[in-house]
Amino acid sequence: MIITKQYRCIHSASCQCTKGHLSEDVIFLVFQQLNWNPKLIATLSCVCKWFDDLAKRVLWKEFCRTRAPKMMLDLQSSGSHSVDGNWRALGKLLIYCSGCSKGGLFNSIQIPGHFVYRTRFSRTSGKSFLLPQCRTDILYVSDPCEHLDQGEEGDVGFFRGVFKSFSMSKVRKMLIERRAQLHPTEVCPYCKAKLWSMLQAKMIPQSATCRLGAYEDCIEYYVCLNGHMLGICTLLPLSDSEEASERE
């Protein structure tokens, strides 16, 4: 069922939409019992601005905290009560593989985006995607979402991640120092912010290839202004990727 967004609610004391609304506390308890179901949160957000605001402020935050509690605790440990790019964007990043389209960020192939049941994000793995001089930054990166037998492209893997306190990171500082250009048309699929190409900035270390089990020179990733990362690689056959891991 497709639900069209209705932005008639103005979220004020005189708003007709608020008459008969359940209180925020009641809605919180309902979604707690539903284990912060992301599809239901997204559906609620489409009802009106009042519910959309509640979902952004409360429900997506609780979803993220439930889905990845240690990761969320770390991302907020700097004292911030929010995260870069908002909770809804982070919630989508946790459960959505963005895929790619011809003519988009990764030109050569068409693979639709899709939701994933569960993905592991690793702070340790994130170090492999950073140049040595940037490895004091904190980056959480997912295991690759595998799309096998993609014709001439072979086995394709998509990965995604998020920086902690990206605005103060060494990666951001280096991108600016190298005068990296933002992509002219494409934006982050999670928060709609502009994107830097790490390949164009020559900031992809060989250790990222080893960590993913991918062919050399067949890896590319972008970082948005809010510190969300998304990338693609061509995966080695299983036996070869195991050898690459041993070399790492």
C-alpha positions as CSV (number, residue, x, y, z in Angstrom):
1,M,0.0,0.0,0.0
2,I,1.4,3.4,-1.0
3,I,0.8,6.2,1.5
4,T,1.1,9.8,0.2
5,K,2.7,12.3,2.5
6,Q,0.2,14.9,3.8
7,Y,1.7,18.1,5.0
8,R,-1.4,19.8,6.2
9,C,-0.6,19.6,9.9
10,I,1.2,22.8,11.1
11,H,2.0,21.3,14.5
12,S,0.4,24.1,16.5
13,A,-2.1,24.4,19.4
14,S,-4.9,25.1,16.9
15,C,-4.0,22.3,14.5
16,Q,-7.0,20.1,13.7
17,C,-4.7,17.2,13.2
18,T,-3.6,17.1,16.9
19,K,-7.2,16.7,18.2
20,G,-7.5,13.1,19.2
21,H,-3.8,12.3,18.8
22,L,-2.3,9.9,21.3
23,S,0.3,11.5,23.5
24,E,4.0,11.0,22.6
25,D,4.4,8.8,25.6
26,V,1.7,6.4,24.5
27,I,3.1,6.3,20.9
28,F,6.6,5.6,22.4
29,L,5.2,2.6,24.4
30,V,3.3,1.3,21.4
31,F,6.4,1.3,19.2
32,Q,8.5,-0.1,22.0
33,Q,6.2,-3.1,22.0
34,L,6.6,-3.3,18.2
35,N,10.4,-3.4,18.7
36,W,10.8,-0.1,16.8
37,N,9.6,-1.7,13.5
38,P,11.2,0.5,10.8
39,K,8.5,-0.1,8.2
40,L,5.8,1.1,10.7
41,I,7.9,4.1,11.7
42,A,8.2,5.1,8.0
43,T,4.4,4.6,7.6
44,L,3.7,6.8,10.6
45,S,5.9,9.5,9.3
46,C,3.8,9.8,6.1
47,V,0.6,10.7,8.0
48,C,1.4,14.3,8.8
49,K,4.1,16.7,10.0
50,W,3.3,16.1,13.6
51,F,4.0,12.3,13.3
52,D,7.0,13.0,11.0
53,D,8.5,15.2,13.6
54,L,7.9,12.7,16.4
55,A,9.5,9.9,14.3
56,K,12.6,12.1,13.6
57,R,13.1,13.1,17.2
58,V,12.2,9.9,19.0
59,L,11.3,6.8,17.1
60,W,14.2,6.6,14.7
61,K,16.6,7.4,17.6
62,E,15.2,4.5,19.6
63,F,15.3,2.2,16.5
64,C,19.0,3.0,16.1
65,R,19.8,2.5,19.7
66,T,18.0,-0.9,19.7
67,R,19.6,-2.1,16.4
68,A,23.2,-1.1,17.2
69,P,23.4,-0.1,20.9
70,K,27.2,-0.1,21.3
71,M,27.7,1.8,18.0
72,M,25.2,4.4,18.9
73,L,26.7,4.9,22.4
74,D,30.1,5.5,20.8
75,L,28.8,7.9,18.2
76,Q,27.2,10.0,20.9
77,S,30.0,9.7,23.4
78,S,31.5,13.1,22.4
79,G,28.6,14.7,24.2
80,S,26.3,15.3,21.2
81,H,22.6,14.5,21.8
82,S,22.1,14.0,18.0
83,V,24.1,12.6,15.1
84,D,25.3,14.1,11.9
85,G,22.6,14.0,9.2
86,N,19.7,13.1,11.7
87,W,18.5,9.8,13.2
88,R,16.2,8.9,10.3
89,A,19.2,9.0,7.9
90,L,21.2,6.8,10.2
91,G,18.3,4.4,10.7
92,K,18.1,4.0,6.9
93,L,21.9,3.5,6.6
94,L,21.6,0.6,9.1
95,I,19.1,-1.3,7.1
96,Y,19.3,-0.2,3.4
97,C,21.8,-1.1,0.7
98,S,21.7,1.7,-1.8
99,G,22.5,-0.3,-4.9
100,C,23.4,1.8,-8.0
101,S,21.9,2.9,-11.3
102,K,23.6,3.4,-14.7
103,G,24.7,7.0,-15.0
104,G,24.7,7.5,-11.2
105,L,27.6,7.3,-8.8
106,F,28.8,3.9,-10.0
107,N,28.2,4.3,-13.7
108,S,28.6,0.8,-15.2
109,I,25.9,-1.3,-13.6
110,Q,22.2,-1.3,-12.5
111,I,21.4,-2.9,-9.2
112,P,18.3,-1.8,-7.3
113,G,18.6,-0.7,-3.7
114,H,17.0,-2.9,-1.1
115,F,16.4,-3.4,2.6
116,V,18.6,-5.9,4.4
117,Y,17.6,-7.9,7.4
118,R,20.7,-7.4,9.5
119,T,24.2,-6.0,8.9
120,R,27.3,-6.0,11.0
121,F,29.1,-2.6,11.3
122,S,32.7,-2.7,12.6
123,R,34.9,0.1,14.0
124,T,37.9,-2.1,13.6
125,S,37.2,-2.7,9.9
126,G,36.7,1.0,9.5
127,K,40.4,1.6,10.2
128,S,41.2,-0.3,6.9
129,F,39.4,2.4,4.9
130,L,41.5,5.3,6.2
131,L,44.9,6.5,5.2
132,P,47.5,6.0,8.0
133,Q,47.5,9.7,8.9
134,C,43.7,9.6,9.4
135,R,43.4,6.5,11.5
136,T,42.7,8.4,14.7
137,D,39.2,9.0,13.1
138,I,36.4,6.7,14.0
139,L,34.6,5.1,11.1
140,Y,32.1,2.2,11.3
141,V,31.8,0.2,8.1
142,S,29.5,-2.6,7.2
143,D,30.3,-6.0,5.7
144,P,29.8,-5.9,2.0
145,C,26.3,-6.7,0.7
146,E,27.0,-9.3,-2.0
147,H,25.4,-9.3,-5.4
148,L,26.7,-12.3,-7.2
149,D,27.1,-13.0,-11.0
150,Q,26.6,-9.5,-12.3
151,G,27.7,-10.3,-15.8
152,E,30.9,-8.7,-16.9
153,E,31.2,-7.0,-13.5
154,G,31.5,-10.3,-11.7
155,D,30.6,-10.5,-8.0
156,V,29.7,-7.0,-6.8
157,G,29.8,-5.9,-3.1
158,F,28.2,-2.7,-1.7
159,F,29.3,-1.4,1.7
160,R,28.3,1.6,3.8
161,G,29.4,3.3,6.9
162,V,29.4,6.4,9.2
163,F,32.0,8.6,10.8
164,K,31.9,9.8,14.4
165,S,32.0,13.6,14.6
166,F,32.9,13.9,10.9
167,S,33.0,17.7,11.0
168,M,36.1,17.4,13.2
169,S,37.7,14.5,11.4
170,K,41.1,14.3,9.8
171,V,39.5,12.8,6.7
172,R,37.3,15.9,6.2
173,K,40.3,18.2,6.8
174,M,42.3,16.3,4.2
175,L,39.5,16.4,1.6
176,I,39.3,20.2,2.0
177,E,43.1,20.6,1.9
178,R,43.2,18.6,-1.3
179,R,40.4,20.7,-2.7
180,A,38.3,17.6,-3.5
181,Q,35.3,18.5,-5.6
182,L,31.8,17.6,-4.6
183,H,29.9,15.4,-7.0
184,P,28.0,17.8,-9.3
185,T,24.6,16.0,-9.4
186,E,24.5,12.9,-7.1
187,V,23.7,13.1,-3.4
188,C,23.8,10.8,-0.4
189,P,21.0,8.3,-0.5
190,Y,20.6,8.5,3.2
191,C,20.6,12.2,4.0
192,K,20.6,14.0,0.6
193,A,23.9,15.8,1.3
194,K,26.6,16.4,-1.3
195,L,29.3,13.8,-1.8
196,W,33.1,13.7,-2.0
197,S,34.8,10.9,-4.0
198,M,37.5,9.3,-2.0
199,L,38.9,7.8,-5.3
200,Q,39.2,11.2,-6.9
201,A,40.9,12.5,-3.8
202,K,43.3,9.6,-3.9
203,M,42.4,8.6,-0.3
204,I,41.6,4.9,-0.7
205,P,44.3,2.7,1.0
206,Q,45.2,-0.7,-0.2
207,S,44.1,-2.1,3.1
208,A,40.5,-1.4,2.1
209,T,40.8,-3.9,-0.8
210,C,42.2,-6.5,1.5
211,R,39.5,-6.0,4.2
212,L,36.7,-6.4,1.6
213,G,38.3,-9.3,-0.3
214,A,38.1,-7.3,-3.5
215,Y,40.2,-6.9,-6.7
216,E,42.8,-4.1,-6.6
217,D,41.7,-1.0,-8.4
218,C,38.1,-2.3,-8.3
219,I,36.9,-0.3,-5.3
220,E,35.3,3.1,-5.0
221,Y,33.6,5.0,-2.2
222,Y,32.1,8.3,-1.4
223,V,31.7,10.3,1.8
224,C,28.9,12.9,2.3
225,L,29.1,16.2,4.2
226,N,27.4,14.4,7.1
227,G,30.0,11.6,7.3
228,H,27.9,8.8,5.7
229,M,30.0,6.5,3.5
230,L,28.9,4.3,0.6
231,G,30.9,2.3,-1.8
232,I,31.2,-0.5,-4.3
233,C,33.8,-3.2,-5.1
234,T,34.3,-6.2,-7.2
235,L,34.8,-9.2,-5.0
236,L,37.4,-11.9,-5.4
237,P,36.3,-15.5,-5.6
238,L,36.0,-17.0,-2.1
239,S,39.3,-18.9,-2.1
240,D,41.2,-15.8,-3.4
241,S,39.6,-13.5,-0.9
242,E,40.7,-15.8,2.0
243,E,44.3,-15.6,0.7
244,A,44.0,-11.7,0.7
245,S,42.8,-11.7,4.3
246,E,45.8,-13.8,5.3
247,R,48.1,-11.3,3.6
248,E,46.5,-8.5,5.5
